[in-house]
Amino acid sequence: MKKIILFVIILALSLNGYAQEEFKPKFKAIPAKSPKTKLVIPPKVVAPKITPPEVVKVPINDFVNPEDIFLNNNLYKKENNSDGIFYRKNQYLGSFKTTSFTSTIRYRDAAFVDGDKIKVYLNDKIIEPEVVLDGAFKGFQIKLEKGSNKIDFEALNEGFASPNTAEFTVFDDKGVVVSNQWNVGSGYKATIVIIKE
């Protein structure tokens, strides 16, 4: 029995020595390979030189003749009365002065209701892309800017009976009324200028 116990002890000691080999200080771990990365430096971006636009001096609205705004504007179709038809031209309907902050513009077909259509601009920007004129007044209200406020009514067609005809009325917030009519052909404009003092 003593021999068996002695054999087990010797066997255990010899196995213990082999089992702990990796914990001896001679053991060296294999280092992981580091990935090869190339450092890329982005190129320097040179911003293009920007030349600011020249400042154009515009005359103050108080000194501009409203009719000159109409006559010197390249946004209007050229007059064409070659057949002796009087309405193939743009029509200037005058200027109106006010001290109010808003203005209401109303319009309707001036004669026979024949399907006349118009496009409305305020200072060369479209505010009504298509309006069919009928017997009842339609319109809009605008906030007036100091100086000239130009309103163009462009004839989109002439309806069943030429030309495109309409009656318009301008109200300010004090109730002052101005009214007039236009008779223009397709593509031509009737223009009014409201001057806020």
SULGI-V8300 format. One line per field, one symbol per residue. ss: DSSP state (H for helix, E for strand, C for the rest). Layout:
ss->???
This chain:
ss->CHHHHHHHHHHHHHHHHHHCHHHCCCCCCCCCCCCCCCCCCCCCCCCCCCCCCCCCCCCCHHHCCHHHHHHCCCCCCCCCCCCCCCCCCCEEEEEEEECCCEEEEEEECCCCCCCCEEEEEECCEEEEEEEECCCCCEEEEEECCCEEEEEEEEECCCCCCCCEEEEEEEEECCCCEEEEEEEECCCCEEEEEEEEC
